[in-house]
Amino acid sequence: NGCEIEQKEEVKLLGVTFDSHMGFSAHVENINRRTKPAFRALIRLKKAGITPINLVHFYKSRIVSILADCSPSWYPYISGNDKTKLERVERLCLRIILPNIDSYVEQLVLLNLSPINAQLDASYTRYIEEIK
């Protein structure tokens, strides 16, 4: 009807940000920004003497939930660099929970966790299996 359609470089739709090339780097940046308050809370809880097992519960409920939000719709399409950014968030959290253990893999084993990228990949796989 003669109306111009505004073009945008990034759009947020149902909580997922994607760019004009259907990339999700902006979404990963938004996720990282959203985890910062929970990350600071994790540090405060550690300083307050909360046990590692309870810190893991906090990490899973507050931080992993943000990292995994709507992940089947965007995770399969992110770059290796974006996957590294997600892993970096997890590595920082695990370093707070177990500061005396330097190995990321050892931290995961001791805390009975899977790497965040494996969790998100498994979530996507389950989602695809459910819709088949």
URRA-V245680 format. One record per backbone hydrogen bond with DSSP energy under -0.5 kcal/mol. CO is the residue of the C=O (numbers start at 1). NH is the residue of the N-H. E is the energy in kcal/mol with one decimal. If there is no record, write none. Layout:
# URRA-V245680
CO_NH_E, CO_NH_E
This chain:
# URRA-V245680
4_6_-0.6, 9_20_-1.8, 11_13_-0.6, 11_18_-2.6, 13_16_-1.7, 15_17_-0.5, 16_13_-2.7, 17_27_-0.6, 18_11_-2.7, 19_22_-2.1, 23_19_-2.1, 24_28_-2.1, 25_29_-2.2, 26_30_-2.2, 27_31_-2.5, 28_32_-2.5, 29_33_-2.2, 30_34_-2.4, 31_35_-1.7, 32_36_-0.7, 33_36_-0.7, 35_39_-2.6, 36_40_-2.5, 37_41_-2.0, 38_42_-2.2, 39_43_-1.9, 40_44_-2.2, 41_45_-2.6, 42_46_-2.3, 43_47_-2.4, 44_48_-1.5, 45_50_-2.1, 46_49_-1.5, 51_55_-2.2, 52_56_-2.3, 53_57_-1.7, 54_58_-2.1, 55_59_-2.9, 56_60_-2.9, 57_61_-2.4, 58_62_-3.0, 58_63_-0.6, 59_63_-1.6, 59_64_-2.5, 60_65_-0.8, 63_67_-2.5, 64_68_-2.5, 65_69_-0.5, 66_69_-0.8, 68_71_-2.4, 70_73_-1.8, 70_74_-0.6, 71_74_-0.9, 71_75_-2.9, 74_77_-1.5, 75_78_-1.5, 79_83_-2.1, 80_84_-2.0, 81_85_-1.7, 82_86_-1.9, 83_87_-2.3, 84_88_-2.3, 85_89_-1.4, 86_90_-1.6, 87_91_-3.0, 88_92_-2.3, 89_93_-2.0, 90_94_-2.7, 91_95_-2.0, 92_96_-1.5, 93_97_-2.3, 94_98_-3.0, 96_99_-0.6, 98_101_-1.4, 100_102_-0.6, 103_107_-2.4, 104_108_-2.4, 105_109_-2.4, 106_110_-2.9, 107_111_-2.0, 108_113_-2.7, 109_112_-1.2, 115_118_-0.5, 115_119_-2.2, 116_120_-2.5, 117_121_-2.1, 118_122_-2.4, 119_123_-2.2, 120_124_-2.0, 121_125_-2.4, 122_126_-2.7, 123_127_-2.1, 124_128_-2.5, 125_129_-2.4, 126_130_-2.1, 127_131_-1.5, 128_132_-0.8
